[in-house]
Amino acid sequence: MKRTPMYEQHVAAGGRMVDFGGWELPVQYESSGIKAEHLNVRSKAGLFDVSHMGEITVEGPDAGKWISKLVTNDITVMKDFQVQYNIMCTESGGVVDDLLVYRYSPEKYLLVVNAANVEKDWDWFSTHLPADGVIIENISMKTAEAALQGPAAEAILAKVCSIDVQAMKFFTFTDSATVGSIPAIVSRTGYTGEDGFEIYVPWEKGPELWDLLLEAGKEHGILPIGLGARDSLRFEAGLPLCGHEYTDTIGPLEAGFGFFVKVDKAGGFIGQPVLKRQKEEGLKRKIVGLRLEDKGVPRSGMEAADESGRIVGTVTSGGYCPSLDANMALCCVETPTPGEGESLWVMIRDKAKKGTVVKRPFYDRKYKK
C-alpha cells in the first residue's frame, strides 16, 4: 500500500491503520475514537491527513475553455485565487468524479480530485485533451495536504501562518503563504461542514506541517482525525461521496446538487444534454434524508421500502451521526419521493426499520465568511 509522508506520525499517535483505496491511513486513533474525534471537530478543531488526494495542474491559453467543457459548473464567473466546487460527468449523465477547481489565472488552474479516482480522472483528462493549448501535470505524489477544520481552525492557523487568515473568505486561496517556514498553498475550504483550511505543501514537508499544526493547536484542544470521523462529518453535513451519492448511474441532479449544474452554460459540457433533459422532464428518482425511528444502523447498499413493503430504492450512505445522536441515511428512491415527516423503511437484516424523512443536510452550521 502507498503511505503518505505523515505515516510515522499516525503510527506514533496510535492510529489504527487500514487500507483505503490502496493507501495505508488511520481510520481512528486509540486515544480518542471516531465519536470523540467527530465531536472535537464540531466543538474545537481537528487535523486530517489528506495527502492521498489528487492534484493536477492545468496550464495553457485554452486551459479555462477546456476545463469548462469537462465540468458542470460555470468557471467563467471565477476570479483569480477563487475555488469552485465542480462535478465531472459522463456522456450519459453519470458522474466521473467531483472536484475542486482552483483558478490562478485564466491560463492556470489546479484541480483537486478524489484519491480513489486519480488514475481514472487522469485517463479521462488525457482522453479529452486537445492537441495543443493545454498542458496537464499530475503532481499528486509531489504534494502533501493537511485539512485543519473546526471552530478553532482560524485561531490555530493564525499562530503559524504568514498571511492574515482571518481576512480570507470562504472558497478562496493563496499560494504566497508560509506555514512556519514552509511555503504553502492555503485555501479556506473543507469537507466537514465546519470552518477550516486545506493546506498544500511539498511532499517531504508533510511531517513538519503536521507536527507544527498539532503543536499550535494544543491550547485549543486539537486532535488528529481519522477516516471514520471524516466520513461521519461529511455525511452529517450533507456532502456527497463519489461512489455513493454520485455513481455511474446516479447523477448530480438526482443526488440533489443541481445548484452546481449549469445546464444552459455557454459552450456546453460533457453530459449536458442528458442533464438538461432530466431537469425539463423531471427526475425519476431522488436522494432523500432519513432519520431511523426503529433500532438499527442503515448502511450503503441496503434496500429502502415504502409502507406496503415494495422496494423503492437503496441507501447511498448511512450510519450513526454523533452530533444528532441518531442513526441517519441518505436514500435514492423513486419519485414522487415521500416528503418531510413522511415514512420510509430500510431493510436491515431482512427486517423493515421505520424512518422519517427529514431535511438535508442533517447538520448545518451555516458558516459564512
ABEGO torsion letter per residue (X at the ends): XBBBAAAAAAAAAGBBBBBBGGBBBBABBAAAEAAAAAAAAAABBBBBBAAABBBBBBBEAAAAAAAAAABABBAAABBBGBBBBBBBBBAAGBBABBBBBBBABAABBBBBBBAAAAAAAAAAAAAABBABGBBBBBAAAABBBBBBBEAAAAAAAAAABABBAAABBBGBBBAABBBEABBBBBBBBEAAGBBEBBBBBBAAAAAAAAAAAAAAAAAAGBBBBBAAAAAAAAAAAGBBBBGBABBAABBAAAAGAAAABBAABBGEBBGAAAAAAAAAAEBABBBBBBBBABBEBBBBGBBBBBAAGBBAEBBABBEBBAAAGBBBBBBBBBOBBBBBGBBBBBBBGGBBBBBBBBBOBABBAGBBX
